[in-house]
Amino acid sequence: MIPIRLAGLWMPALALSLTLVAAARADIIWLKSGGRVEGLVADSGDSYEVTTKSGGKVTVAKDQVDRIEKKPFTPDPPKAKPPAVKPDPPEGPAGGDPLGPVYVNSLVGFSIRPPAGWRTAPSPSKGAQVTFLGPMETPGHVKLDVMVVAFEGGIHTLADSWRQALAKAFGGYESEAPAACTLDTIPAFRFSGTFSWDGRPMTNWIHICAGEGKTRFVLNAMAPQMRADEVAHPVELSVQSFRLVAPPQIPEEQREAYELHFNKAYALMGQAKREEAVTEFQEALKAWPDSLEARQNLASLYLDMDQLDRCAAQYEELVHRSPEDARFAYNLGTVRLRQKKYPESIAAFQTALEHDPGSVDIRVNLAVAQTSAGRLDDAVKSLMKAQELDPASAAIPYNLGQVYLLQGRKEQAREAFQRALVLDPNHKGAMSAIEQMRKEK
C-alpha cells in the first residue's frame, strides 16, 4: 500500500463508526494469490508463523508464498476506545495526519514531509540541507537531517563508507550491514545503529539514495535509545515520503519568485499563520502553476481552516494535473466524505483504486463511504476484497461485522467478530460486540 504521505489527508485511518486500517511497517509475505500478510516472520519448517502488529498469530504454508519483503517492525500505538456495537452512520473523516507539510528544495531537487509536530531547525546540522527537530516538549535529542553529498560510487558503497565513518566518529558504534530498500519507489540502502553521544545511549537510522549524476541523499535520523521505539515509526513514514523533484522549467526570475514565496509560506505554516501562508502559496503558484507541492500544502491549509470546498478544489486540480497518482484521488475522497457528499466520495475512491488496486486502505475507506450512502452490499464487497489482500488484519472482519449488523445479519456479524478475535485475541471492539450481542439475546 501507499504509505501515509503528502500534505493534508493521506491517512489510512479515519475516526468513524467503523475501525479503519492503521498502517505499520513490518515484514511482508506476498502470497501467490495476490494477497499479503504483514508482521514478524518466523520460519517453522513447512510454513511461516507471522506475529501480526496487533499480537495475533497467523500461519502461512510456504507453498502459498511468492516472496518475503523484509521491513522494520513497529507495533501499532494503543487503540482508541472502540465504538459501540450498534453502529451509527459514518460522519466523515477525523483525526490527525502523522506527517507535517511538504518541505521542498527544488534547487537541490528533493521534497520530504517531516513527522507531525516536528519543526525546521533555524540552522541545519553541519552538512545538512535541512534539519527537522522533534517536538519541543519531547525530551532528548531527536532530529532528522537531509544531507546531500557528491559521490561517484554506488549507494551501497556509500552506505558502507558512511557506516565505517560513524564507527570511527563514535566509539562503540554498532550496526547491521546495509540492506536494500526503497523510499516509496526510489532504490535505496538503509541501516541503523546504536552509539554513545556525550554519555547518552543513542539510536540512529540511515537511508541513502541517488539523485541526478553524482548527487546522493543521506537521510539521517537519531533519537535517545529510551525513545527509539516511539520515534522509529514516524521517522519511517517521513523517509517514505521522500521524493526527487525536478527543478521547475521556468525562467530564472519566476523560479526565484517561486522559491521566495514557497519558503515564506512554509515558514508561516510553522508559525500557524494560516491566512498569510495561503497568500504566499497562491503567489508561489502564480510563479509556477505546475507545483504539486505548493498546491498540496494549500489544500492542507484549507482543510485546517475548514474551508472544504476550496480544499476539494485543490485536490480536483491535483487529480487533473497528475491523474496517475492515487493519493490525490484518495485525499479528494476523504474531503468529500467529510462533506457528506457520498457519491462524489465513492467516485474519488474508485478513481484511486484504478491506479492503486492493491491498496487495502482505499478499499476500507471506500467501504465507509458506501456504508454512509446506504450501499451496504457494496461495502461488504469492498471489505471482502480488502480481507483477501490483508488476511492478517483484525480490523477488516471487525468492520465487516459492523456492516452486517446494519444489514440485520446478526449471525454473520458474530462470525466476523469471532474471526477478528482469532487474528487479535485482545481486540476490544470485537469482544465488546460479541458481549453486547449475547446480552441482547
N, C-alpha and C positions, 0 to 999 in steps of 0.2 A: 504494500500500500504506500501511498504517498505520505511521507511524514508530515507532522504539523509544521506549516511554514507560510510565509508571505503575510503581508500586512492585513490585519483586520479579522479574518474569520477562519482561516484554515484550521479548524478544530475537529477532531474526531469524536468529541463528546459534547452533547447538549444536555442541559439540565431540564429534562422534560419528564412527563409521567412515565416514559419508558427509560430504561437504563441503556445508554448508548456505549459503544465500544470505546475503551480507552487504550491508546497506543503505548506500548513499552517495547524497548529493544530486547531481543532475545535471539538464541539460535532459531533458525527457521528450517523445518523439514518440508521440502517441496514434494508433494505427492504426485504420483504418475497420473492421478485423476484430475490434476489441476488445482487441487486444494493445498492447504498448508497447515502445519502445526507449529506453534511458537512456544519456546520455553527452554529450560536447561536440558540438554540431551545426554542420556547415559546409554552406552552400548550394553544390551542384555542378551547377547548371542544372536538369536534369530530375529530379534526385534529391538527397537529403541524405546526406552522409557523416558517420557518427557514430563518434567515438572513445570507446570504452567506458571505464569506470573502470579496467579491467584492462589497457588499452592496445591492445585489438583494434580492428579497423575493420569497420563494418557499413554497407552502402549500402541506402538505402530510397527507392524510387520515390515521387515526390511524389503520384502519383495514389492511393497507398495510405495517405496521411496524412490524418487527421481534423483534428488540431490539434497545435501545439507549445507546451509549457509550459516557460517559462524558469525555471531554478533554479540556485543556485550549485553549482559542481562541486568535489567533494573526492575525490581518489583514495583507494582502499582502502588501509588500512595493510598492511605486509608480511604475506604469508600465512604461517601456521604450516606446519611440515613436514607434507606430505601423508601420508595413511595408506598402508599397503602395498596393492598391487594386489589381493591376496586379502582381501576384506572379511570382517570379523568381524561378528556380530550387534550392532546398536547397544546401548549400555549405558545410555543416558539422557543428559539434558542436563547440560552443564557449562559452565564459562566465566563471565565476569563481565558484569553489566549495565552498559552505558555510562552510565547515569544513576543519580543518587542517589535518596534517598527523596523522597516528595512533600512539598513545603512548601506550607502552606495559610494564607491570611489571609482567613478568612470574613467579617471585619468590613469589609475593603475590597472583597473579592469576587473573589479570584483564587487559583489554585494553579499551581505550576510545579515541575519536577524539575531541579535543577542537575546539571551533569556529575558523574559519579562521582569521588569524591576531593576535590571542592570543598567548602569549609566556609563556614558562615554567619559573616559579619563581626560582631564584638561590637557595633560601631557602624556602621550603614549609611552609605553615602555621602550627601552633602548632597542632600536632596530624594528619597531612595530609601526605599521601604518595606522593602526587604531588599537586602543586598549579599552575593553569593557570591564567595569568593576562590579562585583556583586553588590546587592542592596546595602545601603549604609547601615541598616540595623543588623546586618549579618556579621557576626564576629569572625575574625580570622581573615587571612589574605586570600581572597577569591577573585580571579580575573581570567579573561580570555584575550589573548593577543592575536592579531592577524599580521603576520610578518611576510615580507617579500624579499627573496634573495635571487641572485643571478647564479645559476648552476648549470654546467654543461652536461652533467651526467643524468642518469635516470632517477626517478623519485625514490626507488628502493635504495639506491646507493646513498642518496641524500639522507634518507631515514636512518640508515646505518651510521653515517657520519654524525648526524645530529645526536643520536643516542650515545655515541662514543664521546662527543663533546660534553654532554651532560654528565657522563660518568667522571670526566676529568674535572668539571667545574664543581660538582657536589660529591664529596667523598661518601662512599657507601650507596651511590645511586644504583638501584636495582630495577630492571625492566625485562619484559619478554622481548623476543625478536620481533621486528616489524612484520605486520601481516597486511595482506592486500585487502582493500575495502573499496567502497565508493562513497563519495559525497553526493548524494542523490544519484546522478549518472556519471559523475566525474571519477575516473580511476584515481585511486589514492593508496597510501600506506599509512598505517597507524601503529602506535604503541603507547603504553602507559608505564609509569614508573613511580617509585617511592624514593624519597630522599629527605635529608635534614637541612633546614634553612634557618639559620640563627637559632638553632636548638629546637625548632618546631618540626615535627614529622609532617611531611607534605606528600601529596599525590599530584601527578600531572598527566595530562592526556595530549598526545601529539598527533596531528593529522597533516599529511603532506601531499600536495597535488601539483600538477604542472599547469602553467598558463601558456601564453604565446612565447615561442622561441626559448630563451634561457630562463624565463621567469618561472619561479617556483614559489608556491604559497605554503607557509607553515602556520598552522593554527595551533597555538599553544595555550592550554588551559591548565590552571592549577588551583588547588584548594588544600586546606589542612586535612590530614588523614581522617580526623574525627568527623569531618563533614563531607568526605568523599562520596558516600552513598547518596547523600542529599543533592550534591552538585552534579553527579555524573549524568543523570537523565536530562536536565535542562541543557547541559553542555552538548550532549549528543544530538538533541533536537536542533540546537543552534548550528552546529557544524554541518548538519544535514541540510540546512537552509543555504549554505554557501553556494554562490553562483559565479561563473565567469561572465563578465559584462563587456560587450564590445563598446568601444568609445563611440559617442554619437557622431554620425556622419553629417555634421553641420558646420557652418563657418565658425572660425575661432571665436569671433565676437559673441555669437549665440551660445557657443559652448561655455564660455566664461560666465555668461549671464545665467545659464542653467546651473552651473556649479555653485554660483553665488547664492541664488535663490533656494536651491535644494538644501545646501548646508545651513542656511539661515532657518529654513523650515524645520529641519531635523533638530537643530538646537532648541527651537521654540517648542517642539513636541516634548522634548525632555524637561522643559520648564512648565508643562501643562498649559501653555498659552495657545490653545487650540485655534481660536479665530485668527490670530496672527499667523499661525502656521498654515492654515488653509490659504490665506492670501499669498504667502510665499510659494506654496506648491502650485498654485494657479499661475503665478508668474513663471515658475520653472517650466510648466507645461506650455506656456506661450513660446518659450525659447526652444523647447524640444517636445513637441506633442506626442512623439512616439515613446516617451519614457514610461515604461511599465512600472518602474519603482515609484516614481512620483505619483502616478495615478493610484497605485495600491495604497500608499500612505495617505493620500487624500481620501480614499474610500474608508480607511481605518478611522480617520478623524471624524468623518461624517457619522460613522457608526457610534463612536464615543459621544458625539453630540446629539445622538438620537435623531439624526436627520436621515431617515431610512430611504426616502425617495432619492435623495442625492447620492447616498451610498450605493443603492442599487443601480443608479445611472452610471456610476463609475465602473461597477463590475460588468454591466452590459457592454460598456465600451471596451473593457479589457477582454471580454469574450470575443468581441468583434475583431480586435486587433491581434489576438493570439488564440484563435479558436481551438487549437490542438492542446491547450493547457487545461487539464481537467480542474485545476484548483480554482480558476476564476468562475467557471460554471458552478462549482460546488459552493463557493462563497456567495454567489448570487442566489442559489437555492436557499441558503441559510437566512439571508436577509429577507427573501420573500416569505419564508416560513415565519419569521418574526412578525412580519406584516400581516400574517394570516391570509396571504394570497396563495392558497394551496395549489391551484392548478399551475400557476407560474413557478412555484417552488418545485413541484413534481417535474415539470418540463426541464428546469435547470439541472436537477439531479440526474435526469435521464440523459441530458447532453453530456454531463460529466462522465457518466458511465460509458458512453460511446468511446471516450478517449482513455478511460482507465477502468476497464471491465473487471479487473481483479481487485478493486478496492472494496473491502468489507465495510469501511466507514460510510462510503457513499450509499451503499445499499441499505445500511441500517438507518441512516438519516432519511433516505427516500421512504423507508417504511414509516417513519414518523410523519412525514408529510402525507403519505397515503392514508394513514390512520386518521389524521386530522381532517382529511377530506371525506372520510367515511368509506374509503375504498379498502375495506378490511381484507378482502380476499387478495387484493394486490399486495397489501402489506405483508400478509403471510408468505406469499411467493417471494417477495424481496428478502425476508428474513430467512427463508429456507435456503435460498441461494447463498446468502451470507454465511449460513451454517456450513454449507458444502465447502466454502472457501476457507473457513476458520473453524474446524470442528472442535477445537480445544477451548473456544470461548464459552464461558458460562453465561455471559450477558445476553447472548443471542437467544438461547432457549428460554431464558427468563423473559425477554421481550416477547417472544412467541406466546408464552403463557399469558402475558397481559393482553395481547390482541385476541387470543382465544376467549378470554373472559369477556371482552367486549362483544364477541360473537355469541356468547352464551354456551360455548363448547367447554364445559367445566372439566370433563374427564381428560380431554386433550390438553387443557391448561395444566391440570395436575401432573400429567406425564411430562410436560415441558419443564415445569418447575423441578420435578424429580431429576430430570436429565441435567438441569443446571447444577443441582446438588452433587451429582456424580462427578461433574467436572470441577466443582468448587464446593467441598463439603461445608465450608463456612459462609456460603452465600446467604447473607442475612435476608435479602429480599425474597429469595425463593423459600427459605424457612418460614418467614412471616406469612407468605402467600399460602403455603400448604396448611399452616396452623389456622389461618383465618377461614380457609375452605372447610377445614374439619369442624370448626365451631359453627359454621353456617349450615351444616348438615341437619 
